Amino acid sequence: MVRRRQTPGSKPFQLVIIKKILTGTIIFCFPFLINAQQFISKGKIEFERKINIHKQFEGDGEWLQELKKTIPQYNITYFNFFFDKDQSVYKPGRDNPDSRPGMDWGQGPARENTIQTNYQTQQFIGEKQVFESKYLVQDSLRKINWKYTTETRKIAGFMCRKATGIIMDSVFVFAFFTDEIMVPGGPEGINGLPGMILGVAIPRMHTTWFATKLELVEVTAKDLAVPTKGKKTTIKDLEKSLQVFLKDWGKWANQNIWQIML
């Protein structure tokens, strides 16, 4: 049997070339297809909240200067952020191993906040300890008009992009987010960016939140449990109550309200 030789112009020759091109394209793209499947949709993030206590007590009074000598400059606490696709819970985490006398100063009323968020329904339920009272706040997620910048920063192993926004009418927020984690959330009630917020700074509160690590753990129903304790209220009603309660606190009123309302 005589086989016909395939010439460059023949159909069999063209089919062989096309097959080789397609095979090469698939092999070339395969690593990118693998990477595309590595986006993270569930796990546990630890956040370190750092408050500059000395900045909160700025002033020329002699007693303020003496006070600063007796307390640490920073109050550092840790929070856990569990997330699974369209849900997350932010709540108090481990104790600070470097805690020492005086570090309780400046923690504010938000030290025990627990916030459960549903990104599909755009709702949250927050358990907030406000001085001697506990409130269960249920409301819509805060809408923040973010502006993107070209600045980047590496946080907990992820390259993050910086965005800026304003909350509570006049409080500037700086946030760093990564699109490698497919959850539009962040610490406290900060949210609304196309990816997970791993870093937040609020200058007027002298406070930052930065992720220290991500753990790819199985997230359980207990981890995402909805808070249930406290007097039921909404953001608007809670703010009204705080304005009345703190009306004689002067400049300290806003600092406390901001921490509670986050």
C-alpha positions as CSV (number, residue, x, y, z in Angstrom):
1,M,0.0,0.0,0.0
2,V,1.4,3.3,-1.0
3,R,0.9,6.3,1.4
4,R,0.5,9.7,0.0
5,R,3.1,12.2,1.2
6,Q,1.6,15.2,3.1
7,T,2.6,18.4,1.5
8,P,2.3,21.9,3.2
9,G,-0.7,22.6,1.1
10,S,-2.6,19.4,1.8
11,K,-5.5,19.2,4.3
12,P,-3.9,16.4,6.4
13,F,-0.8,18.5,6.8
14,Q,-2.9,21.6,7.9
15,L,-4.8,19.5,10.4
16,V,-1.6,18.2,12.0
17,I,-0.3,21.8,12.3
18,I,-3.6,23.0,13.9
19,K,-3.5,20.1,16.3
20,K,0.0,20.9,17.4
21,I,-0.9,24.6,17.9
22,L,-3.9,23.7,20.0
23,T,-1.9,21.2,22.1
24,G,0.8,23.8,22.6
25,T,-1.7,26.5,23.6
26,I,-3.3,24.2,26.2
27,I,0.1,23.2,27.7
28,F,1.1,26.9,27.8
29,C,-2.1,27.9,29.5
30,F,-2.3,25.0,32.0
31,P,-0.2,26.7,34.7
32,F,-2.5,29.8,34.5
33,L,-5.6,27.6,34.7
34,I,-4.2,26.0,37.9
35,N,-3.4,29.5,39.4
36,A,-6.9,30.7,38.5
37,Q,-8.3,27.9,40.8
38,Q,-6.2,29.0,43.8
39,F,-8.4,31.9,44.9
40,I,-9.4,31.5,48.5
41,S,-13.0,31.4,49.5
42,K,-12.9,30.2,53.2
43,G,-10.5,30.2,56.1
44,K,-9.5,32.1,59.2
45,I,-7.6,35.4,59.4
46,E,-6.1,36.9,62.5
47,F,-6.2,40.7,62.9
48,E,-4.0,42.7,65.2
49,R,-5.7,45.9,66.4
50,K,-3.3,48.6,67.5
51,I,-4.4,51.8,69.3
52,N,-1.9,54.6,69.9
53,I,-3.0,55.5,73.5
54,H,-0.6,58.4,73.8
55,K,-2.1,60.1,70.7
56,Q,-5.6,59.8,72.4
57,F,-4.2,61.8,75.3
58,E,-2.5,64.6,73.4
59,G,-2.4,68.0,75.2
60,D,-0.2,70.4,77.2
61,G,-1.5,69.5,80.6
62,E,1.1,68.4,83.1
63,W,-1.1,65.6,84.3
64,L,-1.3,64.2,80.7
65,Q,2.4,64.1,80.4
66,E,2.7,62.3,83.7
67,L,-0.1,59.9,82.7
68,K,1.8,58.9,79.5
69,K,4.8,57.9,81.6
70,T,2.8,55.3,83.5
71,I,1.0,53.6,80.5
72,P,2.3,51.8,77.4
73,Q,2.1,53.8,74.1
74,Y,0.1,51.1,72.3
75,N,-2.9,48.9,73.2
76,I,-2.7,45.7,71.1
77,T,-5.5,43.2,70.9
78,Y,-6.3,40.3,68.5
79,F,-9.4,39.4,66.6
80,N,-10.4,36.4,64.5
81,F,-12.2,36.6,61.1
82,F,-13.8,33.4,60.0
83,F,-15.2,33.4,56.4
84,D,-16.9,30.9,54.1
85,K,-17.9,32.3,50.6
86,D,-20.8,34.7,51.4
87,Q,-20.6,34.8,55.2
88,S,-18.1,35.9,57.9
89,V,-17.8,36.4,61.6
90,Y,-15.4,38.9,63.3
91,K,-14.8,38.3,67.0
92,P,-12.3,38.6,69.8
93,G,-9.3,36.3,69.5
94,R,-6.3,35.2,71.5
95,D,-4.9,37.2,74.4
96,N,-1.9,39.4,73.9
97,P,1.1,37.5,75.2
98,D,2.9,40.8,75.9
99,S,0.1,42.3,77.9
100,R,1.2,44.1,81.1
101,P,-0.3,46.5,83.6
102,G,-1.6,49.7,82.0
103,M,-2.4,48.1,78.6
104,D,-6.2,48.2,79.3
105,W,-6.1,52.0,78.9
106,G,-7.6,53.2,75.6
107,Q,-9.3,50.0,74.6
108,G,-12.6,51.7,74.3
109,P,-16.1,50.2,74.3
110,A,-15.5,48.0,71.1
111,R,-13.1,45.5,72.7
112,E,-15.6,42.7,72.6
113,N,-17.4,43.3,69.3
114,T,-18.7,40.3,67.5
115,I,-20.0,40.9,64.0
116,Q,-21.7,38.3,61.7
117,T,-22.1,39.4,58.1
118,N,-24.0,38.0,55.2
119,Y,-22.7,39.4,51.9
120,Q,-25.5,37.9,49.8
121,T,-28.2,39.7,51.7
122,Q,-26.0,42.7,52.5
123,Q,-27.0,42.5,56.2
124,F,-25.1,42.2,59.5
125,I,-25.8,41.3,63.1
126,G,-23.4,42.8,65.7
127,E,-23.1,42.0,69.4
128,K,-21.6,45.2,71.0
129,Q,-20.7,45.8,74.6
130,V,-21.3,49.5,75.3
131,F,-20.0,50.3,78.7
132,E,-22.4,48.4,81.1
133,S,-24.9,47.5,78.4
134,K,-24.9,45.0,75.6
135,Y,-26.7,45.7,72.3
136,L,-27.6,43.4,69.4
137,V,-27.4,45.6,66.3
138,Q,-29.1,44.3,63.1
139,D,-28.9,46.5,59.9
140,S,-27.7,46.8,56.3
141,L,-24.0,46.9,55.6
142,R,-22.4,50.3,55.5
143,K,-22.0,51.7,52.1
144,I,-18.6,53.2,51.6
145,N,-17.6,55.2,48.5
146,W,-14.1,53.8,47.9
147,K,-11.5,55.5,45.8
148,Y,-8.7,53.3,44.5
149,T,-5.0,54.3,44.5
150,T,-1.9,52.8,42.8
151,E,-0.2,52.2,46.2
152,T,0.4,48.6,47.2
153,R,1.6,46.9,50.3
154,K,2.3,43.3,51.2
155,I,0.2,42.0,54.2
156,A,0.3,38.5,55.6
157,G,1.9,37.3,52.4
158,F,-0.6,38.9,50.1
159,M,0.0,41.9,47.8
160,C,-2.7,44.4,48.6
161,R,-3.9,47.5,46.8
162,K,-4.8,50.7,48.8
163,A,-8.2,52.4,48.7
164,T,-9.6,55.4,50.7
165,G,-13.1,56.2,51.9
166,I,-15.1,58.1,54.4
167,I,-17.4,56.6,57.1
168,M,-19.7,58.3,59.6
169,D,-19.8,61.5,57.5
170,S,-16.3,62.7,58.2
171,V,-14.0,59.9,59.3
172,F,-11.3,59.0,56.7
173,V,-10.4,55.3,56.3
174,F,-7.4,53.8,54.5
175,A,-7.8,50.1,53.5
176,F,-5.6,47.6,51.8
177,F,-7.4,44.7,50.0
178,T,-6.4,41.6,48.0
179,D,-8.5,40.0,45.3
180,E,-6.9,36.6,46.0
181,I,-9.4,36.1,48.8
182,M,-12.9,36.1,47.4
183,V,-14.8,37.8,50.2
184,P,-15.6,41.6,50.1
185,G,-15.2,42.0,53.9
186,G,-12.8,43.2,56.5
187,P,-12.3,43.9,60.2
188,E,-15.2,45.4,62.2
189,G,-17.8,46.7,59.7
190,I,-15.4,47.8,57.0
191,N,-16.4,46.2,53.6
192,G,-17.3,46.8,50.0
193,L,-14.0,46.3,48.1
194,P,-13.5,43.7,45.4
195,G,-11.6,41.3,47.8
196,M,-10.7,40.8,51.4
197,I,-9.5,43.8,53.4
198,L,-6.3,42.8,55.2
199,G,-5.3,46.3,56.5
200,V,-7.2,49.3,57.8
201,A,-6.0,52.6,59.3
202,I,-8.3,55.3,60.8
203,P,-6.1,58.3,61.7
204,R,-8.7,60.1,63.7
205,M,-9.1,57.1,65.9
206,H,-5.4,56.5,66.1
207,T,-6.1,52.8,65.3
208,T,-5.0,50.2,62.8
209,W,-6.1,46.7,62.0
210,F,-3.6,44.5,60.1
211,A,-3.8,40.8,59.3
212,T,-1.0,38.7,60.8
213,K,-1.8,35.4,59.1
214,L,-4.3,33.4,57.1
215,E,-5.1,29.8,58.0
216,L,-6.8,27.5,55.5
217,V,-9.0,25.8,58.0
218,E,-12.4,24.2,57.7
219,V,-14.9,26.8,58.9
220,T,-17.7,25.3,61.0
221,A,-21.2,26.4,61.7
222,K,-20.0,27.3,65.2
223,D,-17.4,29.6,63.8
224,L,-20.1,31.4,61.8
225,A,-22.8,31.4,64.5
226,V,-25.0,34.5,64.6
227,P,-24.8,36.6,67.8
228,T,-28.0,36.5,69.9
229,K,-27.3,38.4,73.1
230,G,-28.2,42.0,73.8
231,K,-30.9,44.6,73.4
232,K,-32.1,44.7,69.8
233,T,-31.5,47.9,67.9
234,T,-30.4,49.5,64.6
235,I,-27.5,51.6,63.8
236,K,-29.6,54.8,63.6
237,D,-31.3,54.1,67.0
238,L,-28.0,53.2,68.7
239,E,-26.4,56.4,67.5
240,K,-29.3,58.5,68.9
241,S,-28.9,56.8,72.2
242,L,-25.2,57.4,72.3
243,Q,-25.5,61.0,71.4
244,V,-27.8,61.5,74.4
245,F,-25.7,59.4,76.8
246,L,-22.4,61.0,75.8
247,K,-23.5,64.6,75.4
248,D,-21.4,65.9,78.2
249,W,-18.2,64.0,77.3
250,G,-16.8,66.7,75.1
251,K,-14.1,65.5,72.6
252,W,-14.2,62.0,74.1
253,A,-17.8,61.5,72.9
254,N,-16.8,61.2,69.2
255,Q,-13.9,58.8,69.9
256,N,-16.3,56.5,71.8
257,I,-19.1,56.8,69.2
258,W,-16.8,56.0,66.3
259,Q,-15.5,52.9,68.0
260,I,-19.0,51.7,68.9
261,M,-20.5,52.4,65.5
262,L,-17.8,50.6,63.5
